């Protein structure tokens, strides 16, 4: 079969295959957490936080408005991680690093 005989493929399929082959699919899946942060943690927490990025070591970096909130969220971290990892079970977040907003 020549290249001409091949059926066209959707860009989404090709891109997904390339990302998987290069090892980026899991990282993209993890970073969905950043986009979905407000839905995952609820409005109350989302008002005082901002998910920044998931580091390559599966640590989610989250900025927090005040140190008081940072302390409170550190206590809630196991519960927040459980919620996040239910949404992305194939590529779990290992830890959350809380930092003050700048």
MIDOSE-1310 file (N, C-alpha, C; in nm, 2 decimals, decimal comma, always signed):
residues 102
xxxx	+0,08/-0,12/+0,00/+0,00/+0,00/+0,00/+0,09/+0,12/+0,00; +0,06/+0,21/-0,09/+0,14/+0,34/-0,09/+0,08/+0,44/+0,00; +0,15/+0,55/+0,02/+0,10/+0,66/+0,10/-0,03/+0,71/+0,05; -0,04/+0,71/-0,08/-0,16/+0,77/-0,15/-0,28/+0,68/-0,12
xxxx	-0,26/+0,55/-0,10/-0,38/+0,46/-0,07/-0,43/+0,47/+0,07; -0,36/+0,53/+0,16/-0,40/+0,55/+0,30/-0,52/+0,64/+0,31; -0,61/+0,61/+0,40/-0,72/+0,69/+0,42/-0,68/+0,81/+0,51; -0,74/+0,93/+0,50/-0,70/+1,04/+0,58/-0,74/+1,01/+0,73
xxxx	-0,66/+1,06/+0,82/-0,68/+1,05/+0,96/-0,72/+1,18/+1,02; -0,79/+1,18/+1,13/-0,82/+1,30/+1,20/-0,70/+1,35/+1,27; -0,68/+1,48/+1,27/-0,57/+1,54/+1,34/-0,57/+1,50/+1,49; -0,68/+1,49/+1,55/-0,69/+1,45/+1,69/-0,63/+1,31/+1,71
xxxx	-0,66/+1,22/+1,62/-0,61/+1,08/+1,63/-0,46/+1,08/+1,62; -0,41/+1,15/+1,52/-0,26/+1,16/+1,49/-0,19/+1,22/+1,61; -0,24/+1,33/+1,65/-0,18/+1,41/+1,76/-0,18/+1,32/+1,89; -0,29/+1,25/+1,92/-0,30/+1,17/+2,04/-0,20/+1,06/+2,03
xxxx	-0,18/+1,00/+1,91/-0,08/+0,89/+1,90/+0,06/+0,94/+1,92; +0,09/+1,06/+1,86/+0,23/+1,11/+1,87/+0,26/+1,15/+2,02; +0,16/+1,21/+2,09/+0,18/+1,25/+2,23/+0,20/+1,12/+2,31; +0,13/+1,02/+2,28/+0,14/+0,89/+2,36/+0,28/+0,83/+2,33
xxxx	+0,33/+0,83/+2,21/+0,46/+0,78/+2,17/+0,57/+0,86/+2,24; +0,55/+0,98/+2,25/+0,66/+1,07/+2,31/+0,65/+1,08/+2,46; +0,55/+1,02/+2,52/+0,53/+1,02/+2,66/+0,47/+1,14/+2,72; +0,40/+1,22/+2,64/+0,34/+1,34/+2,69/+0,19/+1,33/+2,73
xxxx	+0,13/+1,22/+2,69/-0,01/+1,21/+2,71/-0,05/+1,21/+2,86; +0,03/+1,15/+2,94/+0,00/+1,15/+3,09/+0,02/+1,29/+3,15; +0,12/+1,36/+3,10/+0,14/+1,50/+3,16/+0,02/+1,59/+3,12; -0,02/+1,57/+2,99/-0,14/+1,65/+2,95/-0,26/+1,62/+3,03
xxxx	-0,28/+1,49/+3,06/-0,39/+1,44/+3,14/-0,38/+1,51/+3,28; -0,27/+1,50/+3,34/-0,25/+1,56/+3,47/-0,28/+1,71/+3,47; -0,24/+1,78/+3,37/-0,25/+1,92/+3,37/-0,40/+1,97/+3,34; -0,48/+1,87/+3,31/-0,63/+1,90/+3,30/-0,68/+1,95/+3,44
xxxx	-0,61/+1,90/+3,54/-0,65/+1,94/+3,68/-0,64/+2,10/+3,69; -0,54/+2,16/+3,63/-0,53/+2,30/+3,64/-0,65/+2,37/+3,58; -0,69/+2,32/+3,46/-0,81/+2,38/+3,40/-0,94/+2,35/+3,47; -0,95/+2,24/+3,54/-1,07/+2,20/+3,61/-1,07/+2,22/+3,76
xxxx	-0,97/+2,30/+3,80/-0,95/+2,32/+3,95/-1,08/+2,37/+4,02; -1,14/+2,47/+3,96/-1,26/+2,52/+4,03/-1,37/+2,42/+4,04; -1,39/+2,34/+3,94/-1,50/+2,24/+3,95/-1,46/+2,13/+4,05; -1,33/+2,10/+4,06/-1,29/+1,99/+4,14/-1,29/+2,03/+4,29
xxxx	-1,26/+2,15/+4,32/-1,25/+2,19/+4,47/-1,37/+2,27/+4,51; -1,45/+2,32/+4,42/-1,57/+2,40/+4,46/-1,53/+2,55/+4,46; -1,64/+2,63/+4,46/-1,63/+2,78/+4,45/-1,56/+2,84/+4,57; -1,59/+2,78/+4,69/-1,53/+2,84/+4,81/-1,38/+2,84/+4,81
xxxx	-1,32/+2,72/+4,78/-1,17/+2,71/+4,77/-1,12/+2,78/+4,65; -1,19/+2,77/+4,54/-1,14/+2,83/+4,41/-1,13/+2,98/+4,42; -1,21/+3,04/+4,51/-1,20/+3,19/+4,53/-1,07/+3,24/+4,59; -1,01/+3,15/+4,66/-0,89/+3,19/+4,73/-0,76/+3,12/+4,68
xxxx	-0,78/+3,04/+4,57/-0,66/+2,97/+4,52/-0,66/+2,98/+4,37; -0,54/+2,94/+4,32/-0,52/+2,93/+4,17/-0,43/+2,82/+4,14; -0,48/+2,71/+4,07/-0,39/+2,60/+4,03/-0,30/+2,66/+3,92; -0,17/+2,64/+3,94/-0,07/+2,69/+3,85/-0,03/+2,59/+3,74
xxxx	+0,03/+2,48/+3,79/+0,09/+2,38/+3,70/+0,11/+2,25/+3,77; +0,12/+2,14/+3,70/+0,16/+2,01/+3,76/+0,31/+1,99/+3,71; +0,39/+1,98/+3,81/+0,54/+1,96/+3,78/+0,56/+1,82/+3,73; +0,67/+1,79/+3,67/+0,70/+1,66/+3,61/+0,70/+1,55/+3,72
xxxx	+0,72/+1,58/+3,84/+0,72/+1,48/+3,95/+0,58/+1,46/+4,01; +0,48/+1,50/+3,94/+0,33/+1,48/+3,98/+0,29/+1,57/+4,10; +0,36/+1,68/+4,12/+0,32/+1,77/+4,22/+0,25/+1,89/+4,16; +0,13/+1,91/+4,22/+0,04/+2,02/+4,17/+0,08/+2,15/+4,25
xxxx	+0,11/+2,25/+4,18/+0,15/+2,38/+4,24/+0,02/+2,47/+4,25; -0,01/+2,51/+4,37/-0,13/+2,59/+4,39/-0,10/+2,72/+4,46; -0,14/+2,83/+4,41/-0,12/+2,96/+4,48/-0,24/+2,99/+4,57; -0,21/+3,04/+4,68/-0,32/+3,07/+4,78/-0,31/+3,22/+4,83
xxxx	-0,43/+3,28/+4,85/-0,43/+3,42/+4,88/-0,36/+3,46/+5,02; -0,39/+3,37/+5,12/-0,33/+3,41/+5,25/-0,27/+3,29/+5,32; -0,18/+3,31/+5,41/-0,11/+3,20/+5,48/-0,21/+3,13/+5,57; -0,32/+3,19/+5,62/-0,42/+3,13/+5,70/-0,49/+3,02/+5,61
xxxx	-0,53/+3,06/+5,49/-0,59/+2,97/+5,40/-0,49/+2,85/+5,36; -0,37/+2,89/+5,35/-0,27/+2,79/+5,31/-0,26/+2,68/+5,42; -0,27/+2,72/+5,55/-0,26/+2,62/+5,66/-0,39/+2,54/+5,66; -0,50/+2,60/+5,63/-0,63/+2,52/+5,63/-0,63/+2,42/+5,51
xxxx	-0,58/+2,47/+5,40/-0,58/+2,38/+5,28/-0,48/+2,26/+5,30; -0,37/+2,29/+5,37/-0,27/+2,18/+5,39/-0,34/+2,07/+5,47; -0,43/+2,11/+5,57/-0,50/+2,01/+5,64/-0,60/+1,93/+5,56; -0,65/+2,00/+5,46/-0,75/+1,94/+5,37/-0,69/+1,86/+5,25
xxxx	-0,55/+1,87/+5,24/-0,48/+1,81/+5,12/-0,52/+1,67/+5,09; -0,52/+1,58/+5,19/-0,56/+1,44/+5,15/-0,70/+1,43/+5,09; -0,79/+1,50/+5,14/-0,93/+1,50/+5,08/-0,93/+1,56/+4,94; -0,85/+1,67/+4,92/-0,84/+1,74/+4,79/-0,78/+1,64/+4,69
xxxx	-0,67/+1,58/+4,73/-0,60/+1,48/+4,64/-0,69/+1,37/+4,60; -0,77/+1,32/+4,69/-0,86/+1,21/+4,66/-0,96/+1,25/+4,56; -1,01/+1,37/+4,57/-1,11/+1,43/+4,47/-1,04/+1,44/+4,34; -0,92/+1,50/+4,33/-0,85/+1,52/+4,21/-0,82/+1,38/+4,14
xxxx	-0,77/+1,29/+4,22/-0,73/+1,16/+4,16/-0,85/+1,07/+4,12; -0,97/+1,10/+4,17/-1,08/+1,03/+4,12/-1,11/+1,08/+3,98; -1,08/+1,21/+3,95/-1,11/+1,26/+3,82/-1,00/+1,22/+3,72; -0,88/+1,20/+3,76/-0,77/+1,16/+3,67/-0,70/+1,04/+3,73
xxxx	-0,76/+0,92/+3,74/-0,71/+0,80/+3,80/-0,58/+0,75/+3,73; -0,58/+0,76/+3,60/-0,47/+0,70/+3,53/-0,33/+0,77/+3,55; -0,34/+0,90/+3,59/-0,22/+0,98/+3,61/-0,24/+1,06/+3,74; -0,22/+1,00/+3,86/-0,26/+1,07/+3,98/-0,16/+1,18/+4,02
xxxx	-0,21/+1,27/+4,09/-0,13/+1,38/+4,15/-0,08/+1,32/+4,28; +0,05/+1,33/+4,31/+0,11/+1,28/+4,43/+0,10/+1,37/+4,55; +0,12/+1,50/+4,52/+0,12/+1,60/+4,63/+0,08/+1,73/+4,58; +0,04/+1,82/+4,67/+0,01/+1,96/+4,64/+0,11/+2,05/+4,71
xxxx	+0,17/+2,14/+4,64/+0,26/+2,24/+4,70/+0,19/+2,37/+4,70; +0,16/+2,42/+4,82/+0,09/+2,54/+4,84/+0,19/+2,65/+4,85; +0,16/+2,76/+4,78/+0,25/+2,88/+4,79/+0,16/+3,01/+4,79; +0,21/+3,11/+4,85/+0,14/+3,24/+4,86/+0,13/+3,30/+4,72
xx	+0,02/+3,36/+4,69/+0,00/+3,43/+4,56/+0,09/+3,55/+4,56; +0,14/+3,59/+4,45/+0,22/+3,71/+4,43/+0,15/+3,81/+4,36
